[in-house]
Amino acid sequence: MKPYWFYPEARAEAEAAFEYYKGKSLVAALNFDTELRATLNSLRKHPHLYAEYLRGTRRTLLGRFPYFVIYRELSGKIEIIAIAHAKRRPGYWKKRVKH
């Protein structure tokens, strides 16, 4: 399994989503965190399982939350480029990826 590394903006997006759900319900926030962690562990084990996307990235949608994990596999790590809301500002994260 390769380690994963978050772009600072992606980490901030995950934290903002957690805080949003925490404002609604602590249970919802914890469920979001659990699902995000499970998805990250899955892509570390099987990075090619998820669909190819833009600029050499791949993405997967969290099961119960409208967020994509956008990432790319490099030789020594998995880069988490964005934790992007599925219905807001599509592609805003593209400037993070040099193609």
C-alpha atoms as an extended CHARMM CRD file, in Angstrom:
* protein
*
        99  EXT
         1         1  MET       CA              0.0000000000        0.0000000000        0.0000000000  PROA      1               0.0000000000
         2         2  LYS       CA              1.2440000000        3.4240000000       -0.9000000000  PROA      2               0.0000000000
         3         3  PRO       CA              0.9710000000        6.2600000000        1.5710000000  PROA      3               0.0000000000
         4         4  TYR       CA             -1.2830000000        9.1340000000        0.6860000000  PROA      4               0.0000000000
         5         5  TRP       CA             -0.4400000000       12.8090000000        0.8250000000  PROA      5               0.0000000000
         6         6  PHE       CA             -2.9740000000       15.6370000000        0.8730000000  PROA      6               0.0000000000
         7         7  TYR       CA             -2.6010000000       18.8760000000       -0.9880000000  PROA      7               0.0000000000
         8         8  PRO       CA             -3.1360000000       21.5120000000        1.7280000000  PROA      8               0.0000000000
         9         9  GLU       CA             -6.2640000000       22.6960000000       -0.0910000000  PROA      9               0.0000000000
        10        10  ALA       CA             -7.6770000000       19.1530000000       -0.1220000000  PROA      10              0.0000000000
        11        11  ARG       CA             -7.0950000000       18.7870000000        3.6090000000  PROA      11              0.0000000000
        12        12  ALA       CA             -8.8470000000       22.1240000000        4.1520000000  PROA      12              0.0000000000
        13        13  GLU       CA            -11.7830000000       20.9370000000        2.0120000000  PROA      13              0.0000000000
        14        14  ALA       CA            -12.1210000000       17.7540000000        4.0720000000  PROA      14              0.0000000000
        15        15  GLU       CA            -11.9980000000       19.7510000000        7.3000000000  PROA      15              0.0000000000
        16        16  ALA       CA            -14.5670000000       22.2490000000        5.9990000000  PROA      16              0.0000000000
        17        17  ALA       CA            -16.9300000000       19.4320000000        5.0120000000  PROA      17              0.0000000000
        18        18  PHE       CA            -16.5010000000       17.8270000000        8.4380000000  PROA      18              0.0000000000
        19        19  GLU       CA            -17.2740000000       21.1540000000       10.1360000000  PROA      19              0.0000000000
        20        20  TYR       CA            -20.3250000000       21.6520000000        7.9180000000  PROA      20              0.0000000000
        21        21  TYR       CA            -21.7260000000       18.2560000000        8.8960000000  PROA      21              0.0000000000
        22        22  LYS       CA            -20.7700000000       18.8400000000       12.5220000000  PROA      22              0.0000000000
        23        23  GLY       CA            -22.9420000000       21.9730000000       12.4370000000  PROA      23              0.0000000000
        24        24  LYS       CA            -25.8360000000       19.7670000000       11.3640000000  PROA      24              0.0000000000
        25        25  SER       CA            -25.1130000000       16.7290000000       13.5380000000  PROA      25              0.0000000000
        26        26  LEU       CA            -22.0820000000       15.2640000000       15.2610000000  PROA      26              0.0000000000
        27        27  VAL       CA            -23.1920000000       11.8250000000       14.0570000000  PROA      27              0.0000000000
        28        28  ALA       CA            -23.2600000000       13.0580000000       10.4450000000  PROA      28              0.0000000000
        29        29  ALA       CA            -19.7790000000       14.5500000000       10.8310000000  PROA      29              0.0000000000
        30        30  LEU       CA            -18.3940000000       11.3320000000       12.2840000000  PROA      30              0.0000000000
        31        31  ASN       CA            -20.0590000000        9.3160000000        9.5240000000  PROA      31              0.0000000000
        32        32  PHE       CA            -18.4700000000       11.6060000000        6.9220000000  PROA      32              0.0000000000
        33        33  ASP       CA            -15.0640000000       11.1530000000        8.5380000000  PROA      33              0.0000000000
        34        34  THR       CA            -15.4750000000        7.3680000000        8.7060000000  PROA      34              0.0000000000
        35        35  GLU       CA            -16.5270000000        7.1460000000        5.0760000000  PROA      35              0.0000000000
        36        36  LEU       CA            -13.7080000000        9.4040000000        3.9000000000  PROA      36              0.0000000000
        37        37  ARG       CA            -11.1280000000        7.3300000000        5.7900000000  PROA      37              0.0000000000
        38        38  ALA       CA            -12.5290000000        4.0730000000        4.3900000000  PROA      38              0.0000000000
        39        39  THR       CA            -12.3750000000        5.4950000000        0.8610000000  PROA      39              0.0000000000
        40        40  LEU       CA             -8.7860000000        6.6600000000        1.3500000000  PROA      40              0.0000000000
        41        41  ASN       CA             -7.7700000000        3.2300000000        2.6280000000  PROA      41              0.0000000000
        42        42  SER       CA             -9.4840000000        1.5810000000       -0.3210000000  PROA      42              0.0000000000
        43        43  LEU       CA             -7.7490000000        3.7150000000       -2.9090000000  PROA      43              0.0000000000
        44        44  ARG       CA             -4.3870000000        3.0760000000       -1.2250000000  PROA      44              0.0000000000
        45        45  LYS       CA             -4.9430000000       -0.6510000000       -1.7190000000  PROA      45              0.0000000000
        46        46  HSD       CA             -6.5410000000       -0.4490000000       -5.1790000000  PROA      46              0.0000000000
        47        47  PRO       CA             -5.7180000000        2.9140000000       -6.7830000000  PROA      47              0.0000000000
        48        48  HSD       CA             -6.6990000000        1.7250000000      -10.2860000000  PROA      48              0.0000000000
        49        49  LEU       CA            -10.1330000000        0.5940000000       -9.1650000000  PROA      49              0.0000000000
        50        50  TYR       CA            -11.6200000000        4.0560000000       -9.5400000000  PROA      50              0.0000000000
        51        51  ALA       CA            -12.5190000000        5.8730000000      -12.7480000000  PROA      51              0.0000000000
        52        52  GLU       CA            -10.0080000000        7.8880000000      -14.7210000000  PROA      52              0.0000000000
        53        53  TYR       CA            -10.8800000000       11.5420000000      -14.7200000000  PROA      53              0.0000000000
        54        54  LEU       CA             -9.2020000000       14.7580000000      -15.8500000000  PROA      54              0.0000000000
        55        55  ARG       CA             -5.5110000000       15.6180000000      -16.1910000000  PROA      55              0.0000000000
        56        56  GLY       CA             -4.2310000000       12.1980000000      -15.2060000000  PROA      56              0.0000000000
        57        57  THR       CA             -6.3660000000       11.9730000000      -12.0910000000  PROA      57              0.0000000000
        58        58  ARG       CA             -8.9180000000        9.4860000000      -10.8630000000  PROA      58              0.0000000000
        59        59  ARG       CA            -11.9620000000       10.0640000000       -8.7160000000  PROA      59              0.0000000000
        60        60  THR       CA            -14.4240000000        8.2570000000       -6.5390000000  PROA      60              0.0000000000
        61        61  LEU       CA            -17.6440000000        9.4420000000       -4.9860000000  PROA      61              0.0000000000
        62        62  LEU       CA            -18.2460000000        8.9080000000       -1.2920000000  PROA      62              0.0000000000
        63        63  GLY       CA            -21.1950000000        6.5850000000       -0.8390000000  PROA      63              0.0000000000
        64        64  ARG       CA            -23.4790000000        8.6150000000        1.4100000000  PROA      64              0.0000000000
        65        65  PHE       CA            -22.0690000000       12.1080000000        0.9300000000  PROA      65              0.0000000000
        66        66  PRO       CA            -21.9060000000       14.2640000000       -2.2240000000  PROA      66              0.0000000000
        67        67  TYR       CA            -18.1080000000       14.5270000000       -2.2980000000  PROA      67              0.0000000000
        68        68  PHE       CA            -15.5300000000       13.2460000000       -4.7390000000  PROA      68              0.0000000000
        69        69  VAL       CA            -12.0340000000       12.2500000000       -3.7330000000  PROA      69              0.0000000000
        70        70  ILE       CA             -9.8630000000       13.3420000000       -6.6390000000  PROA      70              0.0000000000
        71        71  TYR       CA             -6.3810000000       11.8670000000       -6.6490000000  PROA      71              0.0000000000
        72        72  ARG       CA             -3.5050000000       10.6020000000       -8.7140000000  PROA      72              0.0000000000
        73        73  GLU       CA             -1.0840000000        7.7970000000       -8.2050000000  PROA      73              0.0000000000
        74        74  LEU       CA              2.6150000000        8.5880000000       -8.3510000000  PROA      74              0.0000000000
        75        75  SER       CA              5.4820000000        6.1430000000       -8.0300000000  PROA      75              0.0000000000
        76        76  GLY       CA              5.8100000000        6.4880000000       -4.2620000000  PROA      76              0.0000000000
        77        77  LYS       CA              2.5040000000        7.9020000000       -3.0760000000  PROA      77              0.0000000000
        78        78  ILE       CA             -1.1150000000        8.7240000000       -3.7310000000  PROA      78              0.0000000000
        79        79  GLU       CA             -1.7260000000       12.4740000000       -3.9990000000  PROA      79              0.0000000000
        80        80  ILE       CA             -5.1150000000       13.6130000000       -2.7330000000  PROA      80              0.0000000000
        81        81  ILE       CA             -5.7690000000       16.6340000000       -4.9200000000  PROA      81              0.0000000000
        82        82  ALA       CA             -9.2780000000       17.5850000000       -3.8330000000  PROA      82              0.0000000000
        83        83  ILE       CA            -12.1970000000       16.6170000000       -1.6550000000  PROA      83              0.0000000000
        84        84  ALA       CA            -14.6890000000       18.2390000000       -3.9890000000  PROA      84              0.0000000000
        85        85  HSD       CA            -18.4120000000       18.6960000000       -3.5670000000  PROA      85              0.0000000000
        86        86  ALA       CA            -20.0670000000       16.8240000000       -6.4240000000  PROA      86              0.0000000000
        87        87  LYS       CA            -22.4210000000       19.6650000000       -7.3700000000  PROA      87              0.0000000000
        88        88  ARG       CA            -20.3730000000       22.7980000000       -6.7810000000  PROA      88              0.0000000000
        89        89  ARG       CA            -17.7320000000       24.4310000000       -8.9660000000  PROA      89              0.0000000000
        90        90  PRO       CA            -16.7430000000       21.4580000000      -11.1300000000  PROA      90              0.0000000000
        91        91  GLY       CA            -13.0830000000       21.4370000000      -12.0900000000  PROA      91              0.0000000000
        92        92  TYR       CA            -12.0230000000       24.2680000000       -9.7590000000  PROA      92              0.0000000000
        93        93  TRP       CA             -9.1410000000       22.0930000000       -8.5500000000  PROA      93              0.0000000000
        94        94  LYS       CA             -7.5450000000       21.6180000000      -12.0100000000  PROA      94              0.0000000000
        95        95  LYS       CA             -4.9950000000       24.3860000000      -11.4230000000  PROA      95              0.0000000000
        96        96  ARG       CA             -3.4840000000       22.1940000000       -8.6710000000  PROA      96              0.0000000000
        97        97  VAL       CA             -2.4070000000       19.5920000000      -11.2230000000  PROA      97              0.0000000000
        98        98  LYS       CA              0.4130000000       20.2930000000      -13.6210000000  PROA      98              0.0000000000
        99        99  HSD       CA             -0.1940000000       18.1000000000      -16.6480000000  PROA      99              0.0000000000
